[in-house]
Structure formats: C-alpha cells, structure tokens
C-alpha cells in the first residue's frame, strides 16, 4: 500500500493542508471552496420520497372522504396491505434487476409456475415445507435460466426474460391442465387466516416487510448492492475496475427468481390454491412501481423505499376505485396516467443533472 | 487577425460560450470563415473544438455569443435549422445508420418522395450514385447496407450525405484519421473541388502537414478560447502554431527524472512476451521495472490503446503472454490482472472508468470494496476514510468525498481514477491518454503526481498521442507505427522531431 510520501513538491499556489482539518464524518454540505458539487444525494432522494409519501397521503384522504366507513376500516387496510405484499416482494427483486440496467419480464410467469408446481398433489404430500421449498426452488431455477442466458449467453434481458415468460407460463398450463389446484393443507391455509394475524398484522405483510428491510440493507449496505448499482451505472467501467460483471448479473436474476418464489408461496397462502393464471401482468405492475418509485430504467440508481411506496400507491388506487365501484378499465387508465406523470418528473430531474 | 475581406464573412462566430455543469467548455470563442476557403481549426484534445462544431451544427445551444451567417444574425436551434442554412457536419464518429443502405443513409430525413411520403427508392439510388461518383467513388453500391462498408467508404457516404443538401459550409472533424494515404489524397481532391465551387470547409486535424497542404487559414483554440484567428496556414511556422495550441510554457512542465545512475530498479514487475492481437498490433515484448515510466508513442490507430487494454485483460490476445512477477496472467481476464496488481486509467474516462452519477468515494472504492467489507457488509465509514486519504494524497479538488464525480474537472476525475488504483494497492499503472480532457493548467500537477507515484515504486506504462508528454514524462519510449514497435530508446535520446518522423513515416507527404 502506498502511503503519503508527501514530498510537498506538488505544492501549488493553493496551500492545500488546511482542508485536512475538515472532520471526516461530516462531509460539509457546502464546501467552502465553492465547489460545483450539488446538494448531497440524500436531499434529492428525500424530496422524491416525500413526494411519493404526499401522493400516498392524498390518496388516503381521497379514500377516507369518498368511503369513510369502508376505506379506513381495519379489515380493508389489512386487505390493501396484503395485496400490496405479494406484488411488493416481486417488486423488490425487480428493483435490483432494473438498478443493474436489466429487466425481468418473466416474473409473473415464474410466480404462476412456482405456485402450480408447489401445489400439485405430489408436492402437497410433503406438507408445508414441501410447498415452500418447491416454490422457492422453482423461482430460483427460472432465475438461473434467465441469468445464464443473459450473463453468459449474451442475450438481451428483454428477449431472454420474454422467452422465459412464455415458456414458464406454458409449463404452468401444462402442469395444471387449466385446473385450479386447491390446497388442502391446514398449516398453509392457517397462515392466511385471521387467527394468525400478529397484533392485527397479517403474516404475509410481515414477510413483505422483512423482504423490504433485507432488500434495502442489501442494496445500500453491502458490496452486492454497490456492485449492482455500479453495473447499472456503467457496466464497462465496472468490468475494467476488476469486478465480475457477468457473475453479478447472474446473481441478480437469481435474486429476482427467489423473490418470485416467495411471492408464489404468499399467493398460495392467500388464495389457498395454485393456478396457471396467477401473477398475470405482475411484470408490468412491478416495473411500473419501481419506475414511479424513482429507480432509473436505464440503471445506475435504485430505491427500495421508492419501489415499496410505488406498490402501495398502486394498490391503494385499485382499492379506492373498487370501493367506489369504478371498473377496472378506469383503474388501468389512471395507472397509465400516473406512470407517465412520474416518468416525466423523473426525466426533468435527470435532465437538470445531465453533463 | 486577418483583415476582413470586403465582401464579409460567410460565417462569423463571436464570443461563443458554452457551459456544462462544472465545466466552461467554451469561454468566448471567435471564428470567421469565408466562402471558398479551407479553414483549419486547431487545438488540443479537450480544447473545445468538438463543442464548437456541435454549436455550429445546432446540436448544442450556446449560453452566450453571436453567430452571423451571410451577414445576418442567426440562431441554430436544431441540427435541422443548421442544415437548412447549408451547414453540414461530418463527425469523427460517423453518424450513419448501419442497417440502412447507402442511399437511404444519404437521403435520411429528406428522401425524394411522391405524394409526400412514398419514398422513390430508385431516384434516391440514382442520386446517391451520382453523388458518390462526384466524390470519386462510383464503385460504392448505393443499395448496400452501410454496415458492410469499410471505414473509409463510410466516410465517403457521410460526405455524400453532407453534399446531398444545398451546402455552403462543411465541417469535417478529423476526416483523415481513419484513412489510408491514397484515400487522404482523394479526400483532398474532394475538398479542392468543393472550395472551387465556393463551398467553405472547416477542417479539423491533428496532422499539421495536412493543414499545410490544403489549409488556407488557421484558427487556434485553447481551453475554450480562441488564441489566434485567421493565421495563414502555409506560412505560419509550426513552432508558432504548436506554441499557441499547447501554451507549452504552461503545459509541459515536467518533473525531474531520477538520475539514471541511481536506478537499480530490480526485477521487472511486468513483462510481455510476444503479446499479439492479430489485426491490431504485432508481437510486443516489453519490460517494466518498479519506479520506471515507459511511454508508448504513436498516432491514433497505431495500436497503443489496444496494447494497454490487452495487457490489462480487457482484450484477449491472439498470441503471447503477460507476466507479472514472472507469473503468467490468465489471458483476457481483467480480474486476474487487477488481482495481480495492475490498474488501468482508460482513454475514454467517462465511458470506461467512471460511475458518473456516483460520488468520488464510490468511484474510488469500487475496486477495493472487499477491503471494507466483512461477509459482504460494507463499512462505509472506513471506506470513506480510506478513499478520502487516497484522494487527498493526490490533492483531488474539491476535497469532498460526496461530490458527484461528473461535476469534477477532467483532471480531478483522472485523479479519482488514479486514487482507485492506489487504494487497491496496485503496482503497475497503465495510463491511456492520462491528460485527455484535462485543462492545461492541471496537467503539470498530474505529471508530478504520476512521477511521484513512480518514485514511490510504481511501474507506469504511459500512452499518449502528445509526443512531448511521452518524452517529458517517460524514462524509456517505445515508438509504434501501424501496430509495430519501430523504435525503443531512453527518452533523453529522442526529441519531438525524431519521434514524429518515426511515427509518420509512410503517412502522406505532398
């Protein structure tokens, strides 16, 4: 390791040493030297997070005004959170993939395949653990195929995951033959019942919360997360910095597959069955939630908190619309409008900072 | 200060200023071009030439300054606006659509149509063939996809595209860089025909002898400012032009070399044996000892960067091997190279080295993350502290580990890249055009940083297209021409002239 060896010969007119006095822990937001550095990153992210929270709060107000009795009812809030949990877990995985500059279109199909594979009569014989294990293994296996095709086969993520989306969905249909596979295991069904709520919180919501916290920690506090961001920010620079970009990409699709497996298990618990139509359009919901949350579709920046808020916003809208008897066509239109608005805001932010 | 001709200028740009976040790319540039002349624009890399021609092409909007076109003040709000006035630009990186045919490329955006939208393919092909013939290349098939053509032919297509408009001014950005000598002759013939028709040409090139051959007047820019307007291209002595371009007195202050005598530097840390990449460079044998700076001199395209990247494992050699401390490196593996103690500061800093929207700390620590982590968990306090120590050692400004790297000047960005490898504990630094995009004042400091690192025991392999930089900084110099090492000697035994002779032998002379 090189150590100072400060031969003072580079001196220059701008007597440097003074700056050494700046404490290391405080970055000193406004550098006295009039540096061109913009306000620390945190502020900008906070602004975005705050605006998402504002939107969510506004929605809650709207729900509270239009259907005061039903919307704010505990069981309705539990329902909203439970619905958000399943797509939320998928979105956490998706956020990692998008942050790395990739995309995973196969998540919905993986959820379907994992949910039917885990609910076949044969699997159910192995009980609770068999179902959980199968769902996760199927998710990981699909993620592995995605990852190998993309990282080592050099396929574009869009194409590879599109192919897996089609195949996994087809395989799910083949397994079920179009039938709903009812789960008869009491231990699994109990997890979704009101009796197992912990202090009023459904276990599925707790799983979602745990996945969110772990996802946040991994993205923000680990080398894995840092590499994910670096690959998305500039894959070539990351490779030339000595990081194994391909392996990182493989891991990311595995992670997304894992999240799909967990979500499939949650869906089995919630619906008490496995169906080949499960997870329909999850890919779109997850991508949309991540994007409105502030994760850049081009990669290099991702936010778990934003993604989760995006999921909550979407789920809340759906709920309010349903309570007000508005049809799903109107919901879809509203969702589309929100995506457009969020991306326009994001583009403005991006352009302001462009070099 | 050429006296303005009575009929006035075709184009006058005055006080053009363009700001990018953290950088003043243009700081009051003046340019005057007359009809029918070849006006050469000279300046070092990063002087602002590219930005200036993008302003002229309508691709960038200036923050200040006035553009006068045929006596009238104009605003070039978009590339289309510039094209409509008759300004065509041929960029250095050709901007052709590879999947479209030659004719489709030439008429992209103004296809001959019937009923306003049905493209008359036959007419377009005929017109394209005529244009290509006028450019001396009737053999280029108008129906071929552009991606199938050689670089030289693509350039001709680019030029045909420019001529397919009603042009009065053509900007050519280093048109000869990708051309063989014969093709350069053809290019000059085309330029002559154009100017005879009254079209003005703005010609950008690093090859001074070309400028002497076809140039009429020269404008020199440096650090975003015009330092000389309208010098006669044929009579101005080279030394004057070079002095204007470089401001040599400021730019090339090199640190002292250690005396040759006290250089028992021990075993070579890096060795290549017959390292080859077919089509890029022929077998290279070189040795690098701790404390030594070895320079590779040569023109763009002589294989310099390719050699560096192959040593670093970013390209896979077709022959030969790389040894660090006598151990052979796994070919084509960057990770193996980094683990063995190599570090690369690549030529395209933004594309190949930087995470632009990340902080200085994260850019510096990216290669050493495992040092600050346990079981994958990052200790970001230790990371920041270590990254900061490394950047302070190189006097990186601003001294703010959270500054976003994109907002830093080129010189400080380069220091961040160097700090990355210092932090990693690297022993061999591969520097590819280390001062590209670094302003003149900051270069001297970067030079002294590099020398100090070498004095501390690093081995440095330096590539630069600026000969004085190689001569001033390196202890030993390898001269490359067309992928072959044509000369090796201590830097003191060479001068700029000798190197340029070696480098350019075989390049076109009148």
Interface residues (C-beta under 8 A of the other chain):
Chain A: X1 X2 X4 X5 X6 X7 X9 X10 X12 X14 X16 X19 X20 X22 X24 X25 X27 X28 X31 X33 X35 X36 X37 X38 X40 X41 X221 X222 X223 X224 X226 X227 X229 X230 X233 X234 X236 X237 X238 X239 X240 X241 X242 X243 X244 X300 X301 X353 X354 X355
Chain B: X20 X21 X22 X255 X312 X314 X334 X335 X337 X338 X339 X344 X346 X351 X352 X353 X354 X355 X356 X357 X358 X359 X362 X366 X367 X369 X370 X373 X376 X377 X378 X380 X381 X384 X385 X388 X392 X393 X395 X397 X398 X399 X400 X401 X402 X403 X404 X406 X407 X408 X420 X422 X424 X425 X445 X448 X449 X452 X453 X455 X456 X458
